């Protein structure tokens, strides 16, 4: 009896099917990478913007009032400027305020939201 070498037609078809499935999965995953990078960039920009607003308020350059911050300091590249809103609440002690800065930015029909909270003392 002679021994045959090589692959049968069924083995070749099975290999091609498995290869096609692997390539389809790889193309789906590679399509998700740019979206994730864009969301991460937007989250960084929003976080940077909220930190800049809180630093301006701490330094006395920004108003200590509730509501949206117009002309929020923003240093981002390639993304729209986030909308920043301040929430100020008195802590009951002389001149101590809890300040929360929230930023929202729209990325591909989804909203990226970040917030930072700090205590600020303003002498009265």
FITORKE-335368 format. One record per residue (C-alpha): x, y, z. Coordinates in steps of 0.5 Angstrom, whole numbers, padded with zeros to 4 digits, always signed. Layout:
N
XYZ...
END
This chain:
124
+0000+0000+0000+0003+0007-0002+0002+0013+0003-0001+0019+0000+0002+0026+0002-0001+0033+0002-0008+0035+0004-0015+0033+0001-0020+0038-0002-0024+0038+0005-0018+0039+0009-0017+0045+0004-0024+0048+0004-0024+0047+0012-0017+0051+0012-0020+0057+0008-0026+0057+0012-0022+0058+0018-0018+0063+0015-0024+0067+0012-0027+0067+0019-0020+0070+0022-0020+0075+0017-0027+0078+0018-0026+0078+0026-0019+0082+0025-0023+0087+0020-0028+0088+0025-0023+0089+0031-0019+0094+0027-0025+0098+0026-0026+0099+0033-0019+0102+0034-0020+0109+0031-0027+0110+0035-0024+0108+0042-0018+0113+0040-0022+0118+0039-0026+0117+0045-0020+0117+0049-0018+0123+0046-0024+0127+0048-0024+0124+0055-0017+0127+0056-0019+0134+0053-0025+0134+0057-0021+0132+0063-0016+0138+0062-0021+0143+0061-0025+0141+0067-0018+0142+0071-0016+0148+0067-0023+0151+0070-0022+0149+0077-0015+0152+0077-0018+0159+0074-0023+0159+0080-0018+0157+0085-0013+0162+0083-0019+0168+0083-0019+0169+0075-0026+0165+0074-0032+0167+0078-0035+0162+0083-0042+0162+0081-0046+0156+0079-0048+0155+0071-0044+0154+0065-0037+0157+0064-0037+0161+0057-0030+0161+0054-0027+0155+0058-0020+0155+0058-0019+0149+0053-0012+0146+0050-0014+0141+0045-0013+0138+0038-0017+0136+0033-0024+0135+0038-0029+0140+0039-0029+0144+0046-0033+0141+0051-0038+0144+0055-0036+0146+0062-0041+0147+0068-0040+0149+0075-0044+0147+0081-0042+0151+0087-0044+0149+0094-0043+0153+0101-0040+0148+0106-0042+0152+0112-0036+0154+0114-0033+0161+0113-0031+0162+0106-0031+0154+0104-0034+0152+0098-0035+0145+0094-0034+0146+0087-0036+0141+0082-0034+0142+0074-0037+0138+0069-0035+0137+0062-0039+0134+0056-0036+0133+0049-0040+0130+0043-0036+0124+0040-0040+0120+0034-0047+0121+0037-0044+0119+0044-0043+0124+0050-0037+0123+0054-0037+0126+0061-0032+0128+0066-0033+0131+0073-0028+0134+0078-0029+0136+0085-0025+0140+0090-0026+0145+0096-0024+0152+0095-0023+0157+0100-0025+0165+0099-0024+0169+0105-0030+0174+0106
END
